[in-house]
Amino acid sequence: MKKNIVFILFVLFITVPQAYATSDTGSVGMVLVGRLGDQVEFQVFSETSNACATVHPSGYKYAISMSGTPGAKIILAALLSAQATKQQIIVQGLGTCGAVDSSLEDVGYIIVKP
């Protein structure tokens, strides 16, 4: 299972445009899943500032749109796994804000650190 997640994250990495803005390393804080299930917002405890023009009032930095985003469920699974096991992650943002909220950077991929 772990090999499958790593492979799928790798495939996502090589298929996502390579114009990234923010790279963030830290532990996963709060995770919000919207009531319709089409949005995920999450915190990363780190010193990196948000790439978006405004800061989310609840402290979330990143968002994943679950609708129409191939691999979003896999990214969410890896994110929740890292949160449950208290592993650090590396989040690579896309440099765009607004797929879910204009104050949240859209996620390109995450890496769960060993």
BELRA-V700650 format. One record per residue. N is the residue number from 1. PSI is psi in whole degrees, -180 to 180 (* if undefined). D_CENTER is the distance of its C-alpha to the mean C-alpha in Angstrom with 1 decimal. Layout:
# BELRA-V700650
N:PSI:D_CENTER  N:PSI:D_CENTER
This chain:
# BELRA-V700650
1:-44:20.0  2:-38:18.1  3:-37:19.5  4:-42:18.3  5:-44:14.6  6:-43:15.0  7:-46:17.0  8:-39:14.7  9:-37:11.7  10:-44:14.5  11:-43:15.7  12:-41:12.5  13:-44:12.6  14:-15:16.2  15:-9:16.0  16:139:13.5  17:145:15.5  18:28:15.8  19:80:15.8  20:151:12.9  21:-64:13.0  22:134:11.0  23:128:10.5  24:134:9.8  25:131:11.2  26:-172:11.8  27:156:11.9  28:128:9.8  29:-131:11.7  30:145:12.1  31:127:10.1  32:126:11.6  33:122:12.3  34:154:14.7  35:-24:18.3  36:-7:18.4  37:11:15.4  38:5:13.9  39:144:11.1  40:130:8.4  41:143:7.8  42:158:7.1  43:148:8.8  44:122:8.9  45:105:12.7  46:-179:13.7  47:-4:16.2  48:137:14.1  49:163:14.6  50:141:12.6  51:-12:13.2  52:162:14.2  53:-32:17.9  54:159:17.6  55:135:16.0  56:135:14.8  57:-23:17.8  58:1:15.9  59:3:14.0  60:146:10.4  61:-32:8.6  62:158:5.5  63:150:5.8  64:124:6.0  65:121:9.7  66:-17:11.3  67:121:14.6  68:13:15.6  69:104:12.4  70:133:13.6  71:-2:11.5  72:-38:9.1  73:-34:11.0  74:-41:10.8  75:-44:7.1  76:-42:7.7  77:-44:10.8  78:-39:9.6  79:-47:7.4  80:-35:10.7  81:-45:12.8  82:-39:11.7  83:-45:12.2  84:-35:15.5  85:2:16.8  86:32:15.8  87:150:14.4  88:155:12.6  89:160:9.4  90:125:8.9  91:129:5.8  92:116:7.4  93:163:7.3  94:-12:9.8  95:8:12.2  96:151:12.5  97:140:12.2  98:-5:13.4  99:-33:12.1  100:-44:11.8  101:142:13.3  102:-13:14.9  103:7:13.8  104:132:10.0  105:138:8.5  106:139:7.2  107:133:4.4  108:-52:7.0  109:167:6.3  110:153:6.0  111:129:9.5  112:120:11.1  113:145:14.1  114:*:17.5
